Amino acid sequence: MDEGTGHPPTTARDAQLGSAVARAQQGDEEAFAQAYRTVSPGLLGYLKGIVGDDAEDVASEAWLEIARDLGRFRGDGVGFRGWTATIARHRALDHLRRVRSRPRPALLDQDVIELPAPADTAGEAVEALSTERALALVMGLPREQAEAVLLRVVVGLDGPTAARVLGKRPGAVRSAAHRGLKRLAREINGRGR
């Protein structure tokens, strides 16, 4: 199990994603659509956490770049999720520079976010809240912790992949995600349900 998310490091879903990506690289449009359907909800949730209401526009820019550069991608399903998150993050940061604003919290649809397994104490606390409230709490974290939590929990990346997206060491990302989840649990437990 991946300590930060409660998910296995590589899942059958990631294996299917890797297969779809390989077929998409050979020109299979349905395979690209399958890869998009697998990755898009988590990626959109991550972008909503960074750019708020502009997430769909930024996601569109990111998917255009992903489609354009798909032939250059090398890796498996986990790697593809990390690669797409990196591209989306770059487009989000470009967007923020263009509008000269700071990240602002936004609402997430319940089907966009996959929360940790119930065995995870911090995950149980987050599950007890509405998605809107959970995102508001996440966005109240220091930026480093918020991005680590979003990448690990919403996008479902493992520590090393999230670290590559953020340009940090895996230990630093694991630590930021852990501190963020503990802080969220304290906040939730302190306020009651």
WOWOQUI-V424746 format. One record per residue. N is the residue number from 1. RES is the residue in one small letter. OMEGA is omega as a letter, one per 30 degrees, with the letter a starting at -180 (999 if undefined). Layout:
[[N RES OMEGA] [N RES OMEGA]]
This chain:
[[1 m l] [2 d a] [3 e a] [4 g a] [5 t a] [6 g l] [7 h l] [8 p a] [9 p l] [10 t a] [11 t l] [12 a l] [13 r l] [14 d l] [15 a l] [16 q l] [17 l l] [18 g l] [19 s l] [20 a l] [21 v l] [22 a l] [23 r l] [24 a l] [25 q l] [26 q l] [27 g a] [28 d a] [29 e l] [30 e l] [31 a l] [32 f l] [33 a l] [34 q l] [35 a l] [36 y a] [37 r a] [38 t a] [39 v a] [40 s a] [41 p l] [42 g l] [43 l l] [44 l l] [45 g l] [46 y a] [47 l l] [48 k l] [49 g a] [50 i a] [51 v l] [52 g a] [53 d l] [54 d a] [55 a a] [56 e l] [57 d a] [58 v l] [59 a l] [60 s l] [61 e a] [62 a a] [63 w l] [64 l l] [65 e l] [66 i a] [67 a a] [68 r a] [69 d a] [70 l a] [71 g l] [72 r a] [73 f l] [74 r l] [75 g a] [76 d a] [77 g l] [78 v l] [79 g l] [80 f l] [81 r l] [82 g a] [83 w a] [84 t l] [85 a l] [86 t l] [87 i a] [88 a l] [89 r l] [90 h l] [91 r l] [92 a l] [93 l l] [94 d l] [95 h a] [96 l l] [97 r a] [98 r a] [99 v l] [100 r l] [101 s l] [102 r l] [103 p l] [104 r a] [105 p l] [106 a l] [107 l l] [108 l l] [109 d a] [110 q a] [111 d a] [112 v a] [113 i l] [114 e a] [115 l a] [116 p l] [117 a a] [118 p a] [119 a a] [120 d a] [121 t l] [122 a l] [123 g l] [124 e a] [125 a a] [126 v l] [127 e a] [128 a a] [129 l l] [130 s l] [131 t l] [132 e a] [133 r l] [134 a l] [135 l l] [136 a l] [137 l l] [138 v a] [139 m l] [140 g l] [141 l l] [142 p a] [143 r a] [144 e l] [145 q a] [146 a a] [147 e l] [148 a l] [149 v l] [150 l a] [151 l a] [152 r a] [153 v a] [154 v a] [155 v l] [156 g a] [157 l l] [158 d a] [159 g a] [160 p a] [161 t l] [162 a l] [163 a l] [164 r l] [165 v a] [166 l a] [167 g a] [168 k l] [169 r l] [170 p l] [171 g l] [172 a l] [173 v l] [174 r a] [175 s l] [176 a l] [177 a a] [178 h l] [179 r l] [180 g l] [181 l l] [182 k l] [183 r l] [184 l l] [185 a l] [186 r a] [187 e a] [188 i a] [189 n a] [190 g a] [191 r a] [192 g a] [193 r 999]]
